[in-house]
Amino acid sequence: MNASMLSYILFSCLLLSVQAQNCSVREIIRYTNRLLEERSLGCPCRETAGSSCSCLPIAEPGHELACFVEGTEHMLNNNLPSNATIALLNRTFQVQRDRNLCESLARGKQCQYKTKGDVKEFLNKILRTYQAINKRRS
């Protein structure tokens, strides 16, 4: 193995390590706050509703990423306002889950929850989760 190949491998490992620590915390907090500011996202949670107001999973600790993926996919499928922001969050959560980038959140690829909530409750769960990660880093 030559020196340039070794340098490339070390640099790649460094990038992966930084990426794993990053978790896109600040971006997720910013986008979630932006969504929470929109009044059009508030509607009651009805288990039997077939509309965009149907209930979203409120994740059990350690299963957040899988539930965030599931919930944002549901939001996208129901054409909620701010689809671009929701799509960005959904893709970020998928990458974090699939690549195990946020070790404190990833315990599996299936969403586990005991309760469901409306869109605002779901977004607040995302916000609280990533604020806690951000606080631990500070």
C-alpha positions in Angstrom: 0.0 0.0 0.0 1.5 3.3 -1.0 1.4 6.5 1.0 -1.3 8.2 -1.0 -3.7 5.2 -0.5 -3.0 5.2 3.2 -3.7 9.0 3.3 -6.9 8.5 1.5 -8.1 5.7 3.9 -7.2 7.8 6.9 -9.0 10.9 5.5 -12.1 8.8 4.7 -12.1 7.4 8.2 -11.8 10.9 9.7 -14.7 12.1 7.6 -16.9 9.2 8.6 -16.1 9.8 12.2 -16.9 13.5 12.0 -20.1 12.7 10.1 -21.1 10.1 12.7 -20.7 12.7 15.5 -22.5 15.4 13.5 -25.9 13.8 13.1 -27.0 17.1 11.4 -28.3 18.2 14.7 -28.4 22.0 14.1 -30.0 21.6 10.6 -32.7 19.2 11.9 -33.4 21.6 14.8 -33.6 24.6 12.4 -35.9 22.8 9.9 -38.2 21.4 12.6 -38.5 24.8 14.2 -39.5 26.2 10.8 -42.2 23.5 10.4 -43.5 24.2 13.9 -43.9 27.9 13.1 -46.4 27.0 10.3 -50.0 27.2 11.5 -51.2 25.0 8.7 -49.6 21.9 10.4 -51.8 21.9 13.4 -54.8 19.5 13.4 -56.1 17.0 15.9 -55.0 13.4 16.0 -57.8 11.1 15.1 -56.9 7.3 14.9 -59.7 6.7 12.3 -59.0 9.8 10.2 -58.0 9.1 6.6 -56.6 12.6 6.2 -53.3 14.3 6.8 -54.4 14.7 10.4 -54.1 11.0 11.1 -51.8 10.2 14.0 -48.0 9.9 13.8 -45.8 7.6 16.0 -44.3 9.1 19.1 -41.1 7.0 19.4 -39.9 5.0 22.3 -36.4 5.9 23.5 -33.8 4.4 21.2 -36.2 3.9 18.3 -36.5 7.6 17.3 -34.9 7.4 13.8 -37.2 4.6 12.6 -40.2 6.5 13.8 -39.0 9.8 12.4 -38.6 8.1 9.0 -42.1 6.5 9.2 -43.7 9.8 10.4 -42.1 12.0 7.8 -43.0 9.5 5.1 -46.6 9.6 6.2 -46.5 13.4 6.2 -45.1 13.3 2.6 -47.7 10.9 1.4 -50.5 13.2 2.8 -49.1 16.2 1.0 -48.7 18.4 4.0 -47.5 22.0 3.4 -43.7 22.4 3.3 -43.2 19.2 1.4 -39.6 20.2 0.5 -38.6 20.6 4.2 -40.3 17.4 5.2 -38.6 15.5 2.3 -35.2 16.9 3.4 -35.9 15.8 7.0 -37.1 12.4 5.8 -34.0 11.8 3.7 -31.7 12.9 6.6 -33.4 10.5 9.0 -33.1 7.7 6.5 -29.4 8.2 6.0 -28.8 8.5 9.8 -30.8 5.3 10.4 -29.3 3.3 7.5 -25.7 4.3 8.2 -26.0 4.3 12.0 -24.8 7.9 12.1 -26.5 8.8 15.4 -25.6 6.0 17.7 -27.7 7.2 20.6 -30.8 7.0 18.4 -30.3 3.8 16.3 -31.5 0.5 17.8 -33.2 -0.9 14.8 -35.0 -0.2 11.6 -38.5 -0.7 13.0 -40.5 2.1 14.7 -41.5 1.2 18.2 -44.0 3.4 20.0 -46.8 3.2 22.6 -48.6 6.4 21.7 -49.4 8.4 18.6 -49.8 12.2 18.3 -50.7 14.9 15.9 -48.2 16.6 13.6 -47.1 19.2 16.2 -46.5 16.5 18.9 -44.5 14.5 16.4 -42.4 17.5 15.4 -41.9 18.4 19.0 -40.6 14.9 19.7 -38.0 15.4 16.9 -37.1 18.8 18.3 -36.7 17.6 21.9 -34.6 14.6 20.7 -32.1 16.6 18.7 -32.0 19.4 21.3 -31.0 16.8 23.9 -28.2 15.5 21.6 -27.0 19.1 21.1 -27.0 19.8 24.8 -24.9 16.7 25.5 -22.3 17.9 23.1 -22.1 21.4 24.6 
